[in-house]
Amino acid sequence: MISRISNQYCPARLLTALVLIVGMLFVGTGLTAQARSEQATPKKDLVGTWRMKITPYDCTTGAERPAFQSMLSFEEGGTLTEAALSPAFQPGQRGPGHGIWNATGDHTYNVVFEAFILFTTQPNPPAPGFQTGVQRVTTTIEVNGNQSSGLASVEFFDLGGNLVSSACTKAFGERME
């Protein structure tokens, strides 16, 4: 008798369990897709390659130094690569920049990247001279269509990780198309 009752209710239990599992998968997939699309929407205006005009300036006095060109490429996953053509560095002295970025608003982003300084040079005004180590750039970028702008702090560290100098820059960019 018990086996007959079990056999009668077993298909119903199986069907109920199957409906619950499919329902949970459907809801879970929808939430994941919604979260991903909400995260991706503000980031789409930064993704791509930007031609940048970088103007270093004295953080205290605001006195500007000669501007130079840079290229920033932002990937959808939150990484970036950078290359700069700064006259302050000797040929081959600075490697490419590698870093991360994240959206902080609809069209505003925090960006951090680092580049190796491969050999030391003495100051040769207007070039300040650099020690072998790492350059770290921290900036906030605002995007307006195919234009971007930002202010950055630039720090230089020796091989021991000690801060040896710092600077400030302004950046204006145009999307490469």
matplotlib code that plots the C-alpha trace (Angstrom):
import matplotlib.pyplot as plt

x = [0.0, 2.7, 4.5, 1.3, 1.0, 4.7, 4.5, 1.4, 3.1, 6.6, 5.9, 4.2, 7.2, 9.5, 7.5, 7.4, 11.1, 11.8, 9.6, 11.4, 14.8, 14.0, 12.4, 15.5, 17.8, 15.6, 15.5, 19.2, 20.1, 17.9, 19.5, 23.0, 22.2, 20.6, 23.6, 26.1, 24.2, 23.9, 27.6, 28.5, 26.3, 28.3, 31.6, 30.9, 31.7, 35.3, 36.1, 38.4, 41.6, 42.1, 44.7, 45.7, 47.4, 49.1, 50.2, 52.4, 52.2, 53.7, 51.2, 52.0, 52.3, 50.3, 53.2, 52.8, 55.6, 55.7, 52.8, 53.3, 51.2, 50.0, 47.7, 45.3, 43.5, 40.6, 39.3, 35.8, 37.1, 38.6, 42.2, 44.2, 47.4, 49.2, 52.1, 53.6, 55.9, 57.2, 60.4, 61.3, 62.4, 65.4, 64.6, 63.8, 63.9, 60.2, 58.2, 54.5, 51.9, 49.5, 46.6, 43.0, 39.9, 36.4, 33.3, 32.4, 29.5, 27.7, 30.6, 33.3, 36.1, 39.0, 42.1, 45.4, 48.4, 52.1, 55.1, 58.7, 61.5, 64.3, 67.4, 68.4, 69.1, 70.4, 68.4, 68.9, 66.5, 63.8, 63.9, 63.9, 65.9, 64.5, 65.6, 65.2, 61.8, 58.1, 55.9, 52.4, 49.6, 46.3, 43.6, 39.9, 38.6, 35.4, 34.0, 31.7, 31.0, 34.3, 36.1, 37.7, 39.5, 41.1, 43.5, 46.2, 48.7, 52.0, 54.3, 57.8, 59.2, 62.7, 63.4, 62.9, 59.3, 60.3, 58.6, 61.3, 59.2, 55.7, 54.0, 50.5, 49.1, 46.0, 44.8, 42.5, 41.7, 39.9, 38.6, 40.5, 38.1]
y = [0.0, 2.4, 1.7, 2.6, 5.9, 6.7, 5.9, 8.1, 11.2, 10.6, 12.1, 15.1, 15.7, 15.4, 17.8, 20.3, 20.1, 20.5, 23.6, 25.1, 24.5, 25.9, 29.0, 29.6, 29.3, 31.7, 34.3, 34.0, 34.4, 37.5, 39.1, 38.4, 39.9, 42.9, 43.5, 43.1, 45.5, 48.1, 47.9, 48.0, 51.0, 53.8, 52.2, 52.1, 55.8, 55.2, 51.9, 52.4, 54.3, 58.0, 60.5, 62.6, 65.9, 65.9, 69.2, 68.8, 71.6, 72.5, 71.3, 74.3, 77.2, 75.9, 76.8, 74.7, 72.7, 71.7, 69.4, 66.0, 63.3, 60.1, 57.2, 55.4, 52.2, 51.1, 47.6, 46.6, 44.4, 47.4, 47.3, 49.8, 50.3, 53.6, 54.9, 58.4, 60.6, 62.8, 64.8, 64.5, 60.9, 59.7, 57.3, 53.9, 55.1, 54.6, 51.5, 51.4, 52.0, 49.2, 49.7, 49.5, 51.7, 51.8, 53.9, 56.2, 57.9, 58.0, 59.5, 59.7, 57.2, 56.5, 55.4, 54.1, 52.9, 52.3, 52.3, 51.2, 53.7, 51.5, 53.6, 56.7, 60.1, 63.2, 66.5, 68.4, 71.4, 71.5, 67.7, 66.8, 63.5, 60.2, 57.3, 53.6, 52.5, 53.0, 55.9, 55.8, 57.9, 58.3, 60.3, 61.0, 61.2, 62.7, 61.8, 64.0, 62.3, 61.9, 64.3, 63.6, 65.6, 64.9, 65.9, 63.5, 63.1, 61.5, 59.8, 58.4, 55.6, 54.1, 50.4, 50.2, 51.6, 55.0, 58.1, 60.2, 62.9, 63.8, 66.0, 67.0, 66.9, 68.1, 65.9, 66.5, 63.7, 62.8, 59.4, 57.7, 56.7]
z = [0.0, 0.9, -2.4, -4.4, -2.6, -3.1, -6.8, -7.2, -5.6, -7.0, -10.5, -8.9, -6.6, -9.5, -11.6, -8.7, -8.2, -11.9, -12.1, -9.0, -10.5, -13.9, -12.2, -10.1, -13.1, -15.1, -12.3, -11.5, -15.2, -15.5, -12.4, -13.7, -17.1, -15.6, -13.2, -16.1, -18.3, -15.6, -14.9, -18.6, -19.6, -18.0, -19.1, -22.8, -23.3, -22.1, -23.8, -26.8, -27.6, -26.8, -28.1, -25.1, -24.7, -21.3, -19.7, -16.6, -14.1, -10.7, -8.1, -5.8, -8.2, -11.2, -13.6, -16.7, -18.4, -22.1, -23.1, -24.7, -26.4, -24.9, -26.0, -23.6, -24.5, -22.2, -22.3, -21.2, -18.4, -16.5, -17.7, -19.7, -21.5, -22.1, -24.1, -23.7, -25.8, -23.0, -23.8, -20.1, -20.6, -22.6, -25.5, -24.0, -20.4, -19.7, -20.5, -21.4, -18.7, -17.5, -15.2, -14.1, -14.3, -12.9, -13.3, -10.5, -12.2, -15.5, -17.3, -14.7, -14.1, -11.7, -13.4, -12.0, -14.1, -13.6, -15.9, -15.2, -15.3, -16.8, -16.0, -14.0, -15.6, -13.9, -14.0, -17.3, -17.2, -18.1, -17.7, -14.0, -14.1, -13.0, -10.9, -11.9, -10.5, -11.1, -12.2, -10.8, -12.3, -10.5, -12.3, -12.6, -16.2, -17.3, -20.8, -22.9, -26.2, -28.0, -25.7, -22.3, -19.6, -16.3, -13.6, -12.4, -9.6, -10.7, -8.3, -8.8, -6.7, -6.5, -6.6, -2.9, -3.2, -1.7, -3.0, -4.7, -6.5, -7.5, -10.1, -11.4, -14.9, -16.9, -19.7, -22.6, -25.0, -28.2, -29.0, -31.9, -34.7]

ax = plt.figure().add_subplot(projection="3d")
ax.plot(x, y, z, "-o")
ax.set_aspect("equal")
plt.show()
